Amino acid sequence: MSKNIAVIFAGGSGIRMGSGMPKQFLKINGQPIIVYTLEIFEDSPDIDEIYIACKEDYIAKLEKYITRYQLSKVKKVVPGGETALDSIYNGLKAASEDNEDSSVVLIHDGVRPFIPQELIARNIECVEEHGSAITCTPMFETPVRSNGGEMIEEVVPRDVMFTAQAPQSFRLGDILDAYDTVHSESGFGGLVDSCSIYKKAGHDVALVRGNRGNIKVTTPEDLYLFRGLLNYRETQQTMGFADGEMDRFI
């Protein structure tokens, strides 16, 4: 039977954070960032199983968190790779051992802990209709192109520009085939995410609009945003707003 699966990659080293610890394991209000992310998919009525690719030295720690926070949908934790794409590839191969090719897989960063439930649902719906779904937000500032970082060669029209986020969602068999093809032909060098892998393999990619609150915690500045969004979530719950109702303010 086809399922809806989340593949979470959490293999980062935390170099840009400067913490000496992988950023996904930093604790905010006493809880690791990766657990905030996993809880969203654990609580989603649309997700059946979770697979995680984790930095190998931290697998034992993560497994303890999975038990402590009762993350029952987590089926496997596998070692991450040298890059994010290698980690995703490992997670997809693990998911394919237990699931049909027609299953829908949502590929998500372990350090994007504010994805709304309705965005998970819209990703699944988009895959069912179009075969893929890339979460994107419109650009709010003016994009420019500069080859050397000193002079601007082109001012790109903002109304046609978007920023790709996560989740990035596909049929499990299709995205794994794309990874297999690209990896065997040229490797992952120069590619940055599953969207670029899928496009390079020759597939069309559909867009799902996300929101700016779906942040990726990468730098120390992002930690301030993280704490602010936690306060926002607490306010949302205290005032009785439905999930996603206040997203227009982000």
DRENDO-1510 file (C-alpha; in Angstrom, 1 decimal, always signed):
<recs>
REC; n; res; u; v; w
REC; 1; MET; +0.0; +0.0; +0.0 .
REC; 2; SER; +1.3; +3.5; -0.9 .
REC; 3; LYS; +2.1; +5.7; +2.0 .
REC; 4; ASN; +3.0; +9.3; +2.7 .
REC; 5; ILE; +6.6; +9.4; +4.0 .
REC; 6; ALA; +8.9; +12.1; +5.4 .
REC; 7; VAL; +12.6; +11.8; +4.7 .
REC; 8; ILE; +14.4; +14.2; +7.1 .
REC; 9; PHE; +18.1; +15.0; +6.5 .
REC; 10; ALA; +20.0; +16.0; +9.6 .
REC; 11; GLY; +23.7; +15.5; +8.7 .
REC; 12; GLY; +25.0; +19.0; +9.0 .
REC; 13; SER; +28.1; +19.8; +11.0 .
REC; 14; GLY; +27.1; +23.3; +12.3 .
REC; 15; ILE; +30.2; +25.1; +10.9 .
REC; 16; ARG; +28.2; +28.2; +10.0 .
REC; 17; MET; +26.5; +28.2; +13.4 .
REC; 18; GLY; +30.0; +28.2; +15.1 .
REC; 19; SER; +28.6; +26.1; +17.9 .
REC; 20; GLY; +30.9; +23.1; +17.9 .
REC; 21; MET; +27.8; +21.0; +17.7 .
REC; 22; PRO; +25.6; +20.1; +14.7 .
REC; 23; LYS; +22.9; +22.8; +14.7 .
REC; 24; GLN; +20.1; +20.3; +14.6 .
REC; 25; PHE; +21.0; +19.2; +18.1 .
REC; 26; LEU; +21.2; +22.7; +19.6 .
REC; 27; LYS; +18.6; +23.0; +22.4 .
REC; 28; ILE; +16.1; +25.9; +22.4 .
REC; 29; ASN; +13.9; +26.1; +25.5 .
REC; 30; GLY; +15.3; +22.7; +26.5 .
REC; 31; GLN; +14.4; +20.9; +23.3 .
REC; 32; PRO; +16.7; +20.1; +20.3 .
REC; 33; ILE; +15.8; +21.8; +17.0 .
REC; 34; ILE; +15.6; +18.4; +15.3 .
REC; 35; VAL; +12.9; +17.3; +17.7 .
REC; 36; TYR; +10.8; +20.4; +17.0 .
REC; 37; THR; +11.0; +19.4; +13.3 .
REC; 38; LEU; +10.2; +15.7; +13.8 .
REC; 39; GLU; +7.2; +16.6; +16.1 .
REC; 40; ILE; +5.5; +18.4; +13.2 .
REC; 41; PHE; +5.6; +15.3; +11.0 .
REC; 42; GLU; +4.8; +13.0; +14.0 .
REC; 43; ASP; +1.6; +15.1; +14.6 .
REC; 44; SER; +0.6; +15.3; +11.0 .
REC; 45; PRO; -2.5; +13.1; +10.1 .
REC; 46; ASP; -1.1; +13.0; +6.6 .
REC; 47; ILE; +2.2; +11.4; +7.3 .
REC; 48; ASP; +2.6; +7.6; +7.9 .
REC; 49; GLU; +6.3; +7.1; +8.4 .
REC; 50; ILE; +9.5; +9.1; +9.0 .
REC; 51; TYR; +13.1; +8.2; +7.9 .
REC; 52; ILE; +16.1; +10.2; +9.1 .
REC; 53; ALA; +19.6; +10.5; +7.7 .
REC; 54; CYS; +21.7; +11.7; +10.6 .
REC; 55; LYS; +25.3; +12.6; +11.2 .
REC; 56; GLU; +26.7; +9.2; +12.2 .
REC; 57; ASP; +28.3; +10.3; +15.5 .
REC; 58; TYR; +25.0; +11.5; +16.7 .
REC; 59; ILE; +22.7; +8.6; +15.8 .
REC; 60; ALA; +22.7; +7.2; +19.3 .
REC; 61; LYS; +21.8; +10.6; +20.7 .
REC; 62; LEU; +19.0; +11.0; +18.2 .
REC; 63; GLU; +17.6; +7.5; +19.0 .
REC; 64; LYS; +17.4; +8.5; +22.7 .
REC; 65; TYR; +15.4; +11.6; +21.7 .
REC; 66; ILE; +13.1; +9.5; +19.5 .
REC; 67; THR; +12.3; +7.4; +22.5 .
REC; 68; ARG; +12.1; +10.2; +25.0 .
REC; 69; TYR; +9.7; +12.3; +22.9 .
REC; 70; GLN; +7.7; +9.3; +21.7 .
REC; 71; LEU; +8.3; +9.8; +18.0 .
REC; 72; SER; +6.5; +6.6; +17.0 .
REC; 73; LYS; +6.4; +7.3; +13.3 .
REC; 74; VAL; +10.2; +7.2; +12.9 .
REC; 75; LYS; +11.0; +3.8; +11.2 .
REC; 76; LYS; +14.7; +4.1; +10.5 .
REC; 77; VAL; +17.7; +6.3; +11.3 .
REC; 78; VAL; +20.5; +5.9; +8.8 .
REC; 79; PRO; +24.0; +7.5; +8.6 .
REC; 80; GLY; +24.2; +10.8; +6.6 .
REC; 81; GLY; +26.7; +11.4; +3.9 .
REC; 82; GLU; +29.4; +13.9; +3.0 .
REC; 83; THR; +26.8; +16.4; +1.7 .
REC; 84; ALA; +23.1; +17.1; +2.2 .
REC; 85; LEU; +22.4; +15.4; -1.1 .
REC; 86; ASP; +24.3; +12.3; -0.1 .
REC; 87; SER; +22.3; +12.3; +3.2 .
REC; 88; ILE; +19.0; +12.6; +1.3 .
REC; 89; TYR; +20.1; +9.8; -1.0 .
REC; 90; ASN; +20.7; +7.5; +2.0 .
REC; 91; GLY; +17.3; +8.3; +3.4 .
REC; 92; LEU; +15.5; +7.7; +0.2 .
REC; 93; LYS; +17.2; +4.3; -0.3 .
REC; 94; ALA; +16.2; +3.4; +3.3 .
REC; 95; ALA; +12.6; +4.4; +2.7 .
REC; 96; SER; +12.5; +2.4; -0.6 .
REC; 97; GLU; +13.3; -0.8; +1.2 .
REC; 98; ASP; +9.9; -0.7; +3.0 .
REC; 99; ASN; +7.7; +1.2; +0.7 .
REC; 100; GLU; +6.2; +1.1; -2.8 .
REC; 101; ASP; +7.5; +3.4; -5.6 .
REC; 102; SER; +4.1; +5.1; -5.7 .
REC; 103; SER; +4.4; +6.4; -2.2 .
REC; 104; VAL; +4.7; +10.2; -1.7 .
REC; 105; VAL; +7.9; +11.3; -0.1 .
REC; 106; LEU; +8.4; +14.8; +1.5 .
REC; 107; ILE; +12.1; +15.6; +1.7 .
REC; 108; HIS; +12.7; +18.1; +4.5 .
REC; 109; ASP; +15.5; +19.8; +6.4 .
REC; 110; GLY; +16.0; +18.8; +10.0 .
REC; 111; VAL; +16.5; +22.5; +10.8 .
REC; 112; ARG; +13.2; +23.8; +9.3 .
REC; 113; PRO; +11.0; +23.4; +12.4 .
REC; 114; PHE; +8.1; +25.7; +11.5 .
REC; 115; ILE; +6.4; +24.0; +8.5 .
REC; 116; PRO; +2.6; +24.4; +8.9 .
REC; 117; GLN; +0.4; +21.3; +8.7 .
REC; 118; GLU; -1.5; +22.7; +5.8 .
REC; 119; LEU; +1.7; +23.0; +3.8 .
REC; 120; ILE; +2.4; +19.3; +4.3 .
REC; 121; ALA; -1.1; +18.5; +3.0 .
REC; 122; ARG; -0.7; +20.8; +0.0 .
REC; 123; ASN; +2.6; +19.2; -0.9 .
REC; 124; ILE; +0.9; +15.8; -0.9 .
REC; 125; GLU; -2.0; +17.0; -3.0 .
REC; 126; CYS; +0.4; +18.6; -5.6 .
REC; 127; VAL; +2.4; +15.4; -5.9 .
REC; 128; GLU; -0.8; +13.4; -6.5 .
REC; 129; GLU; -1.8; +15.9; -9.2 .
REC; 130; HIS; +1.5; +16.8; -10.8 .
REC; 131; GLY; +4.0; +14.2; -9.6 .
REC; 132; SER; +6.2; +16.7; -7.7 .
REC; 133; ALA; +5.9; +19.7; -5.4 .
REC; 134; ILE; +8.7; +22.2; -4.5 .
REC; 135; THR; +7.8; +24.6; -1.7 .
REC; 136; CYS; +8.7; +28.2; -2.7 .
REC; 137; THR; +8.2; +31.7; -1.5 .
REC; 138; PRO; +8.1; +34.9; -3.7 .
REC; 139; MET; +11.2; +37.1; -3.5 .
REC; 140; PHE; +10.5; +40.3; -1.6 .
REC; 141; GLU; +13.7; +42.1; -2.4 .
REC; 142; THR; +15.3; +42.9; -5.8 .
REC; 143; PRO; +17.4; +40.0; -7.2 .
REC; 144; VAL; +20.5; +40.9; -9.1 .
REC; 145; ARG; +23.1; +38.9; -11.1 .
REC; 146; SER; +26.8; +39.5; -10.5 .
REC; 147; ASN; +29.5; +37.2; -11.9 .
REC; 148; GLY; +32.3; +38.5; -9.7 .
REC; 149; GLY; +30.5; +39.9; -6.7 .
REC; 150; GLU; +31.6; +43.5; -7.5 .
REC; 151; MET; +29.5; +44.7; -10.4 .
REC; 152; ILE; +25.9; +44.0; -11.2 .
REC; 153; GLU; +25.4; +42.5; -14.7 .
REC; 154; GLU; +21.6; +42.2; -14.5 .
REC; 155; VAL; +18.6; +43.3; -12.4 .
REC; 156; VAL; +16.2; +40.3; -12.6 .
REC; 157; PRO; +12.5; +41.0; -12.6 .
REC; 158; ARG; +11.3; +40.2; -9.1 .
REC; 159; ASP; +7.8; +39.1; -10.1 .
REC; 160; VAL; +9.1; +35.9; -11.7 .
REC; 161; MET; +11.6; +35.0; -9.0 .
REC; 162; PHE; +11.0; +32.6; -6.1 .
REC; 163; THR; +13.1; +31.0; -3.4 .
REC; 164; ALA; +13.0; +27.3; -3.1 .
REC; 165; GLN; +12.5; +25.9; +0.5 .
REC; 166; ALA; +11.5; +22.5; +1.8 .
REC; 167; PRO; +9.7; +20.2; +1.8 .
REC; 168; GLN; +10.4; +19.1; -1.7 .
REC; 169; SER; +8.1; +16.3; -2.5 .
REC; 170; PHE; +7.8; +13.5; -5.2 .
REC; 171; ARG; +6.8; +10.0; -5.9 .
REC; 172; LEU; +9.4; +7.8; -4.1 .
REC; 173; GLY; +10.3; +5.8; -7.1 .
REC; 174; ASP; +10.6; +8.8; -9.4 .
REC; 175; ILE; +12.9; +10.8; -7.1 .
REC; 176; LEU; +15.1; +7.8; -6.3 .
REC; 177; ASP; +15.5; +7.0; -10.0 .
REC; 178; ALA; +16.5; +10.7; -10.5 .
REC; 179; TYR; +19.1; +10.4; -7.8 .
REC; 180; ASP; +20.4; +7.1; -9.2 .
REC; 181; THR; +20.7; +8.6; -12.7 .
REC; 182; VAL; +22.4; +11.8; -11.7 .
REC; 183; HIS; +24.7; +10.1; -9.3 .
REC; 184; SER; +25.8; +7.5; -11.8 .
REC; 185; GLU; +26.3; +9.9; -14.7 .
REC; 186; SER; +28.0; +12.9; -13.1 .
REC; 187; GLY; +27.7; +12.8; -9.3 .
REC; 188; PHE; +26.0; +15.5; -7.2 .
REC; 189; GLY; +28.7; +18.2; -7.7 .
REC; 190; GLY; +27.2; +21.7; -8.3 .
REC; 191; LEU; +23.7; +20.6; -7.4 .
REC; 192; VAL; +22.1; +22.0; -4.3 .
REC; 193; ASP; +18.8; +20.2; -3.6 .
REC; 194; SER; +16.3; +17.6; -4.8 .
REC; 195; CYS; +14.6; +20.1; -7.1 .
REC; 196; SER; +17.9; +20.5; -9.0 .
REC; 197; ILE; +18.4; +16.7; -9.1 .
REC; 198; TYR; +14.9; +16.2; -10.5 .
REC; 199; LYS; +15.3; +18.9; -13.1 .
REC; 200; LYS; +18.7; +17.6; -14.2 .
REC; 201; ALA; +17.1; +14.1; -14.7 .
REC; 202; GLY; +14.7; +15.7; -17.2 .
REC; 203; HIS; +11.5; +16.0; -15.1 .
REC; 204; ASP; +9.0; +18.9; -14.8 .
REC; 205; VAL; +8.7; +20.4; -11.4 .
REC; 206; ALA; +5.6; +21.9; -9.8 .
REC; 207; LEU; +5.6; +24.8; -7.4 .
REC; 208; VAL; +3.7; +25.0; -4.1 .
REC; 209; ARG; +3.7; +28.4; -2.3 .
REC; 210; GLY; +5.0; +28.4; +1.2 .
REC; 211; ASN; +5.5; +31.2; +3.7 .
REC; 212; ARG; +8.4; +33.2; +5.1 .
REC; 213; GLY; +8.0; +31.6; +8.6 .
REC; 214; ASN; +9.3; +28.3; +7.2 .
REC; 215; ILE; +12.9; +29.3; +8.2 .
REC; 216; LYS; +16.1; +27.2; +8.0 .
REC; 217; VAL; +18.1; +27.6; +11.2 .
REC; 218; THR; +21.7; +27.9; +9.8 .
REC; 219; THR; +23.4; +31.0; +11.4 .
REC; 220; PRO; +23.4; +32.5; +14.9 .
REC; 221; GLU; +21.0; +35.2; +13.7 .
REC; 222; ASP; +18.5; +32.5; +12.8 .
REC; 223; LEU; +18.3; +31.4; +16.4 .
REC; 224; TYR; +16.8; +34.8; +17.3 .
REC; 225; LEU; +14.1; +34.2; +14.6 .
REC; 226; PHE; +13.6; +30.7; +15.9 .
REC; 227; ARG; +12.9; +32.0; +19.5 .
REC; 228; GLY; +10.6; +34.7; +18.1 .
REC; 229; LEU; +8.6; +32.2; +16.1 .
REC; 230; LEU; +8.3; +29.9; +19.2 .
REC; 231; ASN; +6.8; +32.9; +21.0 .
REC; 232; TYR; +4.5; +33.5; +18.0 .
REC; 233; ARG; +3.4; +29.9; +18.2 .
REC; 234; GLU; +2.7; +30.1; +21.9 .
REC; 235; THR; +0.7; +33.3; +21.3 .
REC; 236; GLN; -1.2; +31.6; +18.5 .
REC; 237; GLN; -2.2; +28.7; +20.8 .
REC; 238; THR; -3.0; +31.0; +23.8 .
REC; 239; MET; -5.3; +33.2; +21.6 .
REC; 240; GLY; -7.0; +30.2; +20.0 .
REC; 241; PHE; -6.0; +30.8; +16.4 .
REC; 242; ALA; -6.2; +27.7; +14.2 .
REC; 243; ASP; -3.0; +26.2; +12.8 .
REC; 244; GLY; -1.8; +28.5; +9.9 .
REC; 245; GLU; -4.5; +31.2; +10.5 .
REC; 246; MET; -1.9; +33.8; +11.4 .
REC; 247; ASP; +0.6; +32.8; +8.7 .
REC; 248; ARG; -0.3; +35.8; +6.6 .
REC; 249; PHE; +1.5; +38.0; +9.2 .
REC; 250; ILE; +4.9; +36.2; +8.6 .
</recs>
